[in-house]
Amino acid sequence: ASALEAYERAVRTWPAHATAHYNLATLLASTGTTDDLELASRHLRTALRHRPAFLDARIQLATVTALLGRLDEALKVLEHAERRHGRTPELLFAQAQVHLAGKQDVQRAEELLVELNAVAPEHPKAPRLLSDIQLARGRLLLEKGRAERDRGALRSALERFEAALRVRPRAWEAEVGAGDALLQLGRYREARLRYRKA
């Protein structure tokens, strides 16, 4: 039998077993489908009904809720966890991830990373969070560059694309965007170099 079947059997046999609900929810969430995420959410809520202080289940519920696109609700889940458990490193990391996933609030995620580093300087998830922040910042700069280019603000677009490349040096989309802006500015040789880099 698969792990999924084993946990389904476990929650049928012991419906109040919070860890079984949590583990089943984690497996369901890993599929990423909306139906499985909704089912994972129900199992996590069941786990929390039986063990309200289950921090990992609350964090997983926030993650699943964010994946379902209900970002304000996910942040409320984390606020509830913070009232119960304090500002733990795990909660700071989860809050930053939700801010990045939803509104692309890079600034708030950076603030949480600073706080995480102050509370737990060697936290193993801090490098991953920094990488996620850099990726999000690069995506935002790329989107702003495209918007500037589309409205004809080519010099501003070029600045955005170059800033995106400083954050994500191998972002081919930013190289192409810079090449397009340079081409429209009549700077053909520079445009050709950007296209080659892409």
VOPAGU-2260 file (C-alpha; in pm, 1 decimal, decimal comma):
REM VOPAGU-2260
SITE   aa  ch    i         X         Y         Z
SITE  ALA   A    0       0,0       0,0       0,0
SITE  SER   A    1     114,5     356,1     -67,2
SITE  ALA   A    2     187,7     610,1     206,2
SITE  LEU   A    3    -126,8     796,3     104,2
SITE  GLU   A    4    -341,6     484,6     148,6
SITE  ALA   A    5    -174,5     409,5     481,9
SITE  TYR   A    6    -252,6     756,5     619,3
SITE  GLU   A    7    -607,9     743,8     483,2
SITE  ARG   A    8    -652,6     415,5     669,0
SITE  ALA   A    9    -493,7     565,6     982,6
SITE  VAL   A   10    -733,4     862,5     994,5
SITE  ARG   A   11   -1029,5     629,1     944,5
SITE  THR   A   12    -905,5     402,1    1224,1
SITE  TRP   A   13    -800,2     685,5    1460,8
SITE  PRO   A   14   -1000,2     993,2    1357,5
SITE  ALA   A   15    -857,5    1199,8    1646,1
SITE  HIS   A   16    -492,4    1124,9    1557,9
SITE  ALA   A   17    -363,4    1475,4    1475,3
SITE  THR   A   18     -28,7    1359,2    1337,1
SITE  ALA   A   19    -196,1    1118,0    1094,9
SITE  HIS   A   20    -416,9    1400,1     964,2
SITE  TYR   A   21    -111,1    1624,5     933,4
SITE  ASN   A   22      91,3    1363,0     744,6
SITE  LEU   A   23    -200,0    1284,6     512,6
SITE  ALA   A   24    -246,1    1656,5     446,4
SITE  THR   A   25     124,1    1697,1     367,9
SITE  LEU   A   26     107,7    1417,8     110,4
SITE  LEU   A   27    -209,6    1560,3     -43,7
SITE  ALA   A   28     -62,8    1910,4     -60,4
SITE  SER   A   29     243,1    1781,9    -242,9
SITE  THR   A   30      27,9    1701,3    -549,1
SITE  GLY   A   31     -57,7    2069,2    -590,6
SITE  THR   A   32    -403,9    2004,5    -734,0
SITE  THR   A   33    -684,8    2226,3    -608,5
SITE  ASP   A   34    -895,6    1929,9    -495,0
SITE  ASP   A   35    -607,2    1780,1    -298,6
SITE  LEU   A   36    -517,4    2118,1    -148,6
SITE  GLU   A   37    -877,9    2162,3     -31,0
SITE  LEU   A   38    -874,6    1811,9     116,5
SITE  ALA   A   39    -537,6    1882,6     281,3
SITE  SER   A   40    -685,2    2197,4     434,0
SITE  ARG   A   41    -971,7    1995,5     586,8
SITE  HIS   A   42    -729,8    1739,5     734,0
SITE  LEU   A   43    -510,6    2015,1     878,3
SITE  ARG   A   44    -812,8    2180,5    1040,7
SITE  THR   A   45    -907,9    1841,6    1185,6
SITE  ALA   A   46    -554,7    1797,2    1321,5
SITE  LEU   A   47    -574,4    2141,1    1484,2
SITE  ARG   A   48    -915,3    2068,2    1635,0
SITE  HIS   A   49    -762,2    1767,8    1810,7
SITE  ARG   A   50    -429,2    1934,2    1892,2
SITE  PRO   A   51    -462,4    2315,7    1885,1
SITE  ALA   A   52     -95,5    2375,5    1976,2
SITE  PHE   A   53      33,8    2178,1    1672,2
SITE  LEU   A   54     254,8    2450,7    1521,4
SITE  ASP   A   55     368,9    2253,1    1215,5
SITE  ALA   A   56       5,2    2184,2    1124,4
SITE  ARG   A   57     -81,4    2553,3    1156,9
SITE  ILE   A   58     212,7    2652,9     935,3
SITE  GLN   A   59     117,3    2387,1     680,2
SITE  LEU   A   60    -242,4    2513,7     686,5
SITE  ALA   A   61    -117,0    2864,5     608,4
SITE  THR   A   62      95,1    2730,2     322,6
SITE  VAL   A   63    -193,2    2530,2     175,6
SITE  THR   A   64    -427,9    2826,7     213,1
SITE  ALA   A   65    -178,3    3049,4      31,5
SITE  LEU   A   66    -145,1    2793,0    -248,2
SITE  LEU   A   67    -522,5    2807,2    -283,8
SITE  GLY   A   68    -490,2    3182,3    -337,6
SITE  ARG   A   69    -643,8    3287,3      -6,5
SITE  LEU   A   70    -350,1    3496,3     108,1
SITE  ASP   A   71    -521,5    3714,2     367,1
SITE  GLU   A   72    -662,9    3401,2     527,3
SITE  ALA   A   73    -315,9    3241,1     525,9
SITE  LEU   A   74    -170,1    3543,6     705,7
SITE  LYS   A   75    -449,8    3525,0     963,9
SITE  VAL   A   76    -364,3    3159,0    1026,9
SITE  LEU   A   77      -4,6    3263,9    1092,4
SITE  GLU   A   78    -113,9    3554,3    1315,9
SITE  HIS   A   79    -313,6    3306,0    1523,2
SITE  ALA   A   80      -6,9    3083,3    1548,7
SITE  GLU   A   81     203,2    3381,2    1655,3
SITE  ARG   A   82     -38,8    3468,2    1936,1
SITE  ARG   A   83     -15,3    3109,9    2058,7
SITE  HIS   A   84     356,8    3038,3    2003,7
SITE  GLY   A   85     532,1    3374,3    1973,0
SITE  ARG   A   86     750,8    3484,7    1681,7
SITE  THR   A   87     936,3    3160,6    1621,3
SITE  PRO   A   88    1187,4    3129,1    1336,4
SITE  GLU   A   89     953,0    2886,4    1160,4
SITE  LEU   A   90     669,4    3138,6    1173,4
SITE  LEU   A   91     890,3    3420,3    1046,5
SITE  PHE   A   92     996,5    3202,4     753,4
SITE  ALA   A   93     635,3    3102,5     676,8
SITE  GLN   A   94     515,3    3464,5     695,6
SITE  ALA   A   95     786,0    3574,2     453,6
SITE  GLN   A   96     695,8    3294,7     210,4
SITE  VAL   A   97     327,4    3390,7     217,2
SITE  HIS   A   98     415,7    3755,9     153,3
SITE  LEU   A   99     627,4    3651,9    -144,0
SITE  ALA   A  100     369,6    3408,3    -280,2
SITE  GLY   A  101      82,5    3647,9    -268,1
SITE  LYS   A  102     135,9    4013,8    -314,5
SITE  GLN   A  103     501,8    3982,8    -408,7
SITE  ASP   A  104     569,0    4200,9    -103,1
SITE  VAL   A  105     945,1    4176,1    -126,6
SITE  GLN   A  106    1002,6    4453,5     124,5
SITE  ARG   A  107     798,8    4280,3     396,2
SITE  ALA   A  108     971,5    3949,3     321,0
SITE  GLU   A  109    1309,9    4121,5     357,6
SITE  GLU   A  110    1204,0    4268,0     693,7
SITE  LEU   A  111    1106,4    3920,6     810,8
SITE  LEU   A  112    1438,8    3780,4     689,6
SITE  VAL   A  113    1623,8    4043,3     894,3
SITE  GLU   A  114    1416,8    3946,4    1196,2
SITE  LEU   A  115    1476,3    3576,3    1129,3
SITE  ASN   A  116    1852,3    3635,8    1113,3
SITE  ALA   A  117    1838,4    3831,4    1439,8
SITE  VAL   A  118    1641,4    3558,5    1620,0
SITE  ALA   A  119    1820,3    3259,8    1465,8
SITE  PRO   A  120    2142,6    3370,1    1291,0
SITE  GLU   A  121    2223,0    3024,8    1156,1
SITE  HIS   A  122    1868,6    2920,7    1065,8
SITE  PRO   A  123    1892,5    2661,8     785,2
SITE  LYS   A  124    1603,7    2815,1     586,9
SITE  ALA   A  125    1747,7    3169,8     579,5
SITE  PRO   A  126    1956,8    3113,3     262,1
SITE  ARG   A  127    1653,3    2970,0      82,1
SITE  LEU   A  128    1445,3    3270,1     187,9
SITE  LEU   A  129    1713,4    3508,0      63,4
SITE  SER   A  130    1716,4    3324,7    -270,0
SITE  ASP   A  131    1335,0    3339,7    -292,0
SITE  ILE   A  132    1344,4    3713,4    -217,7
SITE  GLN   A  133    1602,3    3770,4    -491,7
SITE  LEU   A  134    1393,6    3573,0    -739,4
SITE  ALA   A  135    1081,4    3771,3    -649,3
SITE  ARG   A  136    1269,6    4102,1    -675,0
SITE  GLY   A  137    1403,0    3997,7   -1017,1
SITE  ARG   A  138    1051,5    3904,5   -1136,4
SITE  LEU   A  139     912,3    4239,8   -1020,9
SITE  LEU   A  140    1188,2    4434,2   -1194,4
SITE  LEU   A  141    1130,8    4230,3   -1509,9
SITE  GLU   A  142     755,8    4301,8   -1501,5
SITE  LYS   A  143     819,5    4673,8   -1446,4
SITE  GLY   A  144    1070,4    4676,1   -1731,2
SITE  ARG   A  145     819,3    4518,2   -1966,4
SITE  ALA   A  146     551,2    4767,7   -1863,3
SITE  GLU   A  147     791,4    5060,1   -1916,7
SITE  ARG   A  148     895,4    4922,9   -2257,6
SITE  ASP   A  149     532,6    4869,9   -2362,5
SITE  ARG   A  150     444,3    5230,2   -2283,9
SITE  GLY   A  151     750,2    5357,7   -2470,3
SITE  ALA   A  152     967,1    5458,7   -2174,4
SITE  LEU   A  153    1266,3    5278,2   -2318,9
SITE  ARG   A  154    1545,1    5427,0   -2104,9
SITE  SER   A  155    1349,7    5351,5   -1788,6
SITE  ALA   A  156    1274,4    5000,8   -1917,4
SITE  LEU   A  157    1643,2    4944,4   -1985,5
SITE  GLU   A  158    1726,5    5051,8   -1628,7
SITE  ARG   A  159    1471,5    4803,1   -1492,0
SITE  PHE   A  160    1605,5    4518,8   -1704,0
SITE  GLU   A  161    1961,9    4597,8   -1596,9
SITE  ALA   A  162    1852,3    4607,0   -1232,5
SITE  ALA   A  163    1685,5    4267,4   -1280,8
SITE  LEU   A  164    2014,5    4134,1   -1417,0
SITE  ARG   A  165    2202,0    4261,2   -1111,1
SITE  VAL   A  166    1961,3    4060,7    -893,9
SITE  ARG   A  167    1943,2    3757,1   -1124,6
SITE  PRO   A  168    2254,1    3764,9   -1349,1
SITE  ARG   A  169    2144,8    3477,1   -1572,1
SITE  ALA   A  170    1784,8    3592,1   -1630,7
SITE  TRP   A  171    1755,3    3550,2   -2006,8
SITE  GLU   A  172    1419,1    3729,9   -2007,2
SITE  ALA   A  173    1588,4    4043,9   -1875,4
SITE  GLU   A  174    1861,4    4014,2   -2141,0
SITE  VAL   A  175    1595,3    3990,5   -2413,4
SITE  GLY   A  176    1401,9    4282,4   -2261,6
SITE  ALA   A  177    1718,8    4492,5   -2249,9
SITE  GLY   A  178    1794,5    4390,4   -2608,8
SITE  ASP   A  179    1445,7    4494,9   -2721,0
SITE  ALA   A  180    1478,0    4833,6   -2548,4
SITE  LEU   A  181    1825,0    4890,9   -2693,7
SITE  LEU   A  182    1702,3    4793,6   -3040,3
SITE  GLN   A  183    1417,4    5044,4   -3020,9
SITE  LEU   A  184    1663,7    5308,4   -2898,7
SITE  GLY   A  185    1872,3    5245,7   -3211,9
SITE  ARG   A  186    2163,0    5097,5   -3017,7
SITE  TYR   A  187    2192,8    4794,5   -3246,5
SITE  ARG   A  188    2537,3    4666,1   -3151,0
SITE  GLU   A  189    2447,4    4664,4   -2777,9
SITE  ALA   A  190    2113,3    4499,5   -2856,3
SITE  ARG   A  191    2288,1    4224,0   -3051,7
SITE  LEU   A  192    2519,1    4156,1   -2752,8
SITE  ARG   A  193    2220,6    4129,1   -2518,2
SITE  TYR   A  194    2043,8    3885,5   -2748,3
SITE  ARG   A  195    2358,1    3672,1   -2767,1
SITE  LYS   A  196    2381,1    3659,9   -2387,1
SITE  ALA   A  197    2021,2    3544,7   -2368,1
